[in-house]
Amino acid sequence: MAQCTLKPDTEFTRALTEAGGESLKKCFQCATCSVACPMAPANAPYPRKEMVWASWGLKDKLQADVDLWLCHNCGNCSDLCPRGAKPADMMAAARNVIYKDLTSPSIIGKWMSKPSGLPFLFAIPALLWLVVWWIRAGYNGGEWFPRAANGRIVFGQIFYGDYTIDPIFMLTFFGACFILMRGVMKLWAMFKPEGGLTVIGKTKSWIWHLWDVLWDEVITHRKFDDCDDGPATQKSAPNRKNGHMLLVYSFCILAFVTAVVAIGHWGGKVIPMIKIETPMPLTFPVKILANIGALMLLAGLAVLTWRRMCLNPAKQVSSYYDWYLLGIIWLVAVTGVLAQCLRLADVIEPAFVVYYLHLVFVWMLFAYLPWSKLGHFVYRTAALVYVRMYGR
């Protein structure tokens, strides 16, 4: 008779508990969670098997489990669990633990995993932008809060785009993209079983599968409706779809505005007719679009924050990862809006301080993206493309 030896990873189980999966030991494998999940396919249900692997400390099993990334974390499984094992929290905790160590430098992932790491995460960009401020102040005759020649507050007097903001954020963004790409490649390699895979029937390029995923999951958010159409659980929390859509579309608007301003700034050096000067007037179309995006961002944050505050702690809780991401985006949005308001109010010292903090928080949002829950957006997309390519 064949024998199989299990090799539990107790350190992994402890990490799961710390990341929000402390109730998984209550599971007695009734399979209610897999039946309750409106997203789990009949031929590969979850999260029942993930609960077993987690309680046994089978790290390798969970790392190679593509289903772990398909969960929308709607909470139906946790709401209907008769034992209060909170499968949704365990699924989220497992993802958090896995992408914490998915990319290097791993020290960032460790700092991201607990509140004690926050001072280090904040200190890096705070020191970076403080040095920039100090150097630029030297170029302004030692004036830390300078005014433009016309007496206006112009943040570019200190944080000059050409030599500070643009190169720093370009290196930060593309560096994060490179780290994310390596993380996706590593995750994809984990999904692949030993040996080869045979796909029967017609196939299409991964690009078209990616488009299908983006259409269903990002552009239309159609899959969120599937979650809400699952088993009735009498939840009082508002629909995540509206908050997520506001957040995603606001990010798209603000990214578009940033691209337009960058093209207008750099392209204007070659083609004067497309040049865009900042700060832009409030009536300038690009500025109007930027403010619309900021308001949508605040509205989406309010909806998602309210939903998390309405969760029943006996059924589902928000982990540190959840609050960290919401908190950083809140700080980015509030400091961005407040910096503009203070500039328009001509309150120079608070305006520069708030703008400095805005740069710090924006840097934190993008630089730490591969280790944060925002990176989950990319990893989950990769997992969805993978399962579609192999017939799921």
N, C-alpha and C positions, 0 to 999 in steps of 0.2 A: 504494500500500500504506500502511495506517495505521501510524503510528509512536507508540510510547509511551516517554516519557522518565522514567526513574526518578530520584528526588531523595533519595539516602541522607542520613540524619541521623547523622553520625558521633558527635555528642555523645550521642545516644540509645543508640547501640551501646556507647559507653564506659560509660554509666550502667547498661546491662544487665549488662555484664561486672562492674562493681563490686557490683551487687546479687545476684550469684550465677550469672550466665549465661556465665561465662568459657569454657566448653567448646563453645559453640554453633558455632564455626568448624570443628569436627571433623565436622560433619554432611555427608554426601554424598548425602542425599535417597534413601535406600533404601526409605523408607516403613514400616520395621519398627515405628516408634513408633505410627503410626496404626492398623496392624493389631493391635498389642498392646493398645491402649487398649480396655477393655471398655465405656467410656462413650461413645465417639465414634460418632455415627450414620453409617450407610453413605453417606448423601447429603451429609454435611458432616464428613468425618473431620478429626481433629486429633491430634497437634500438628505434622504434617509441614509444612503451609503456614506455620504460625507460626514454625517454625525458619528457613524461607527469608526471611520478612519481617524477622526479627530480625537475621539475618546480613547482610542488605542495608541495614539501618538504616531500614526503612520504618515510621517511628513512626506515621504517620496510619493505616496499614493495621491495626496492632496495636491502636491506640486504638479503632478502630471494630469490632474483632473480638469479637463476643459469645462465641465459643467459648473465648476465653482464660479466661473466668470459670467455665466449666462443668467444668473439670478438678478432680478430687478430690485430685490430687497423691499418688496411691497409689504411683507410682514404677515401675509395670510397664514403661512405655516406656523408662525409663532402664536398668532391669535387663536388658532384651533388646537394647538398642542395641549393634550390633557395633563401633561406633567410639568409644564412651564419650562421646558428645556431650551426655548428660544432658538430654534434652528436658524432663523434669519440673522440673529446676532453672531452665531457661530460662523456662518458663511462669510459675513462681512469681516469677522476677526481673522479668519483664515486668509482671505485676500490681503488684508492689511499686513499680516506677518510675512506672506510670501513676497509682496513687492517691496517690503522693507529691505530684504536681502537680495533683491533681484538685480540690482545695479550697484556699481561702485562710484564713489567711496562709500562703503557700508556704514561709516560713522554717521553720515547724514541720516540714514535710515534709523539708526539707533536714537539719534536726537529727536527725530520726527515721531518716535513711538511713545514718548511720554512727556509730560509737562516740564520735567526737569531739564529737558534739552532746549526749551524755548530761549533761555538767555543766550546760548551759543548761536542758535539760528538767527536771532535778532542782531547779535553783536557783529556778525560778519558784514552785512550790508550797512548797518549803522556806522561802522568804522569806515567802510569804503566811501560812502557818500559824505561823511564828515571830512575825510581827507580831501575829497574833491572840493568841498566848500571852502576849506582852509586854503588850498592852492589858488582857487579862483578869487578868494578875498584878497590874496596877495597881489593879484593882477589889478584889483580895483582899489589900490592904495590902502589896503588893510580894512576896507569897508565890507563888513559881513552882510549888511542889509542895504545894498546900493539901489538907487533909482536910475531909470533910463534918462537920457538927455532931456526928454520932454516931461520929466517928473513922474512918469507912470511906474507902476510896479511891473517889472518884467523878470520872470524867474530865470530867463536865459542870461541875465547879467551875471548870475552865479553858476547855474547849471546849464552851461552853454551846450547846445545840441551837437554841434560838429565835433567837439573834442571830449565831451563827457557823456551825455545821455545816449546818443546814438551808438558810439562804439561799445560802451559798457553793456547796453541792453541787447545789441546785436550778438555780442559774444555770449551773453547769458542765455538768450533765447535759442540760438543755434547749438550752443553747448548742451542745453537741456534736451533739445531734439535729438542730438547725437546719442546721448545717454539713454533716452527713451527708445531709440531705434535698437540699440544693443539689448535693452531689456526685452523688447518685443521678440527679437531673434532668439534670445535665451528661452523665453516663455514658449515660443513656437516649437523649439527643439524639445522642451519638456513634454509637450502634448504628443509628439510623434511616438508611436509605439516602436518596440524593437522590430527589425525586419522591414518589410515593405507593405504598402497599402495598395489595394486594387480597387479602383472606382469603376463600377459597371454603369453604362449608359452615357448620355451626352454630358459633356463638361464645358465649362466656360472659364474665361480668364478670371484671376483673383480680383482684377480691377472691377469687373462687373459685380462680383460678389460684394466687394467693398461698397459700391454704389447702392446695392440693395440694402446693406446694413445701415448706411448713412440715411437712406430714405426712411426706413422703418423706425430706426432708433433715434435719429437726431433731427432730421428735417420735419417729419410729421409726428414723431413721438407716438406712433400708433401702438407700439407694444405696451405703453403705459396703460392704454385702454384695456388691453387684454388682462393686465394685472387687476384692474379695478372690476372687471367682469368675472373675476374668480369667485370663490365661495363667499357668501355674505357673512361678514364678521361684525357688523354694526360699529365700524370704526368711526370716531367723530373727527379724526384728523382730516384736513383738506387734501384733495387730490395732488399728488406730486407732479403730475403732468404740467399743470399751469406754471408752477414755480420753476420747474426745470426748463420749460420752453422759454420763459422770460429770461432766465439766466443764460441759456445757450444763445438766443438771438441777440441779447444785449452784448455778449462777448463778440459775436460776429460783427455787430454794428461798430463797436469800439475798435476792433481790429481793422475794419475797413477804413474808419476815420484815420487811424494811425498810419495806414498805408498811403492814403491820399495826402496827408500832411507830409509824410516822408518824400513822396514823389514830387510834391509841390516845392518842398525845401531843396532837395538835392537836384531834381530836374530843373528847377528854376534857375540854377546856376548856369545851365546850358541854354534853356529855353525860357527867357524872361517872362513870357506871357502866361506860363503856368505857375509862376512863383507864388507861394503862400507864405505870408508873414504871420508870425505868432507873437503875442496872443491875438487870436482872431476876434473880430467884433461879434457880439452876441447874435447879430442878425445875419451873419455869414452862413450860407447853407450847410457847410461842413460842421460849423459850430453848433447849429441847431440840431443836426443829426447826432452829434456827440452828446449833447444834453439829453436828447431823447433816449439814447442808449444808457446813459447814467441813471435816468429815472426808471427805466425798465430793469436795470440791475438791482436797484434798491427795492423795487416791487417784488422781484423774484426772490431776493434774499428774505424779505419779510414773510412771504408765503412759506418758504422752506423752513425758516426758523420757527414760525408758528406751528407748523406741522410737527416738527421735532419736539417742541414743548408740549404738544398735545398727546404724545405717545404714552400709552399705559406702561409704566415701568415694570409691571408684573408680566407683561407680554413681550415688550421690545424696548430696548434702551438705545440711546445715542452714544457712540464711543467717542473717545478723545479725538480720533481721526476725523469724525464727522464735525465736531465742534471746531477743530483746528481749521479745517478748510473753510467752513462758514465764517469763522472769525476773521481769517485773513482777507477773504473777499469783502466782508463788511468794512474792514479797515481800509482797504484799497478804495472802495466806493465812497465812504464817508470823508476820508482825507482828500480825495480828488474833488468832490463837490465843495467841501469846506475851503480848500485852497483857492478855488475860483471865487467863492463868495467873499473871502477876506481880501483877495486882490481887487475885486470890484469895489469893496468898501474902503479901499486904500489904507488898510491896517497892515503896515509893512512887516513888522517883526513877526507877529503870529502867522502871517501869510507865508513867509519864507520857512518858518519852522514846520508848519503843517505840510508844505510842499516837500520839504526834506523827508518827513515821515512817509509821505505818499510814495516817494521814490524807494524808500526802504521796503515798504510793504509790497509794492509791485515787484521789486527784485525778489523778495521772498516767495511770492506766488509762482513766478516762473522758474527761478533757479532750483527750487526744491520740488518742482512738479513731478519728476520721476519717482519720488518716494512718498508722495502725498496721495490722498484720495482722488485728486484731480488726474493723476497718472492712471488711475483705474479706468478713466474714460478711454484712454488709448489701449490699455491692455485688454479691456473688455471688447473693444472693437476688433482687435486682432483675433480674439477667441471666437467671436461670432463669424468672422470671415473664414476661420479655420473649419468650423463645423459645417458651414454652408458648402465649402469646397469638397467636403467628404460626405455629402448627402444628407446632413441633418437639417 
